[in-house]
């Protein structure tokens, strides 16, 4: 009987090695379950470090217009936490990059956190990002997810006080998500000028990889992040390609060239 190979930890997959790791974002169920499964499987085997899969929520706090539209369309088509977990399992069956879920805490609470942790582990999910769950108030939800063998990733923002950066980093596993700007997700023409100092502050507080997200959409953004962050999350630009009926794998291929 063949021995099953243990998946590579997120902390290793997202560690920069003279390059920048790429983490594309997809909204589960957008524009349909079948299409998101097809795109997810294709991107997972494209050379990316991880695939961030969003679970749609009716009252998002951090999502810009592109991702809000995608989330509402997914909900209108019947997407749910259970179906998102099934989608994650479907994508993971293809092999390649692991799936990391991005979810607000309310859907997890409604689903039941212990059941969510068990089902996410069964689906092969590597970790969970909570944009609206403060690290200081994360228990017992975070503990249940960790006990199932998943990483829990918290966010550091430009508005995060110095006294909170290290506790957030200490509470995270897999990687630390560094929000590049004050505001919501969405494509921007330029990266914020103070981003390098923010990333340096976070990196000084953790040995985990640091991923930058929000507003990143162009190859020149990725080139600017090399040496500053370990990984970059690209969301709205990918979702916009799906929304327009185009193949986001072409954009991912272009972005990967800038990462290397």
Phi, psi and omega in degrees: 000134181290141178276131180286130180280130178292137180295148179291133182299150177302322182298334177271320182295327185265002179284124179293139178231063184081009181225198173227130180276145183250133178233095176286155179245138172232146172270123180300127176086008180248130354281352176205164179299315182297318182291319180292328176293316179298312181294318180299316179296320181293316181291325182299335181252020184264356182107006178285165181276324178200161177243121178270122183246116183276137173263119185294147181220142187290339184230065183289147181259329189250354187275135173280183187301320183296312182286327175299316179299317180296318180296318180293320177298319179296317178296320180297332180268010173092013179293141182218174177299314181299317180290326177295322177292322175297320178296317178301318178297319179299313180296319182294333179297335180287341184083185180092217185292143179286158177266131172243127181275139170248116183214146168287159188285332183302314177300325179291318178296320180292326181283332187097113187302321181292319176294319178300313181300314181295317182289324177294319177296319179298327180281356179084015179295140183268330183192172181226131176257128177245104181286343185240016180249107179298140180302326182289342182241019189279342181274146007269002184302310182298322180295321178295321179291317178298320183296339176273001176092014180258150172281150174241124187245126178250166186251141168248130182246166177301335180270358180292127179293153182305323184290345182258344185298309182295315176302323177295316178297318181294329181281342183275155169220160183086296174193170174250134181265117181256113179284125190282341188214165175271114182140201186260171177294161178147156182287136178235155180283327182223155173281151180300142183294334182267010185297322182299321180289324177296313180297322179296321178298317181291316182296332178289345184254000184208153172262357177287156171299148179246122179254135178261136179214167183085120175082359183267123186211348189238155177304323181294332175295318181293319177300321180290334183275344181298130183089345179257320179235162175275327185213160177231135176260126179243115185247290188301322181296323178290313181297324178296324177295318178296316181299324181278358180082013179266169181271109182292346179297332179292317176295318180299319178299318178295318180293323179297325178297323179289335181286338189251000000 
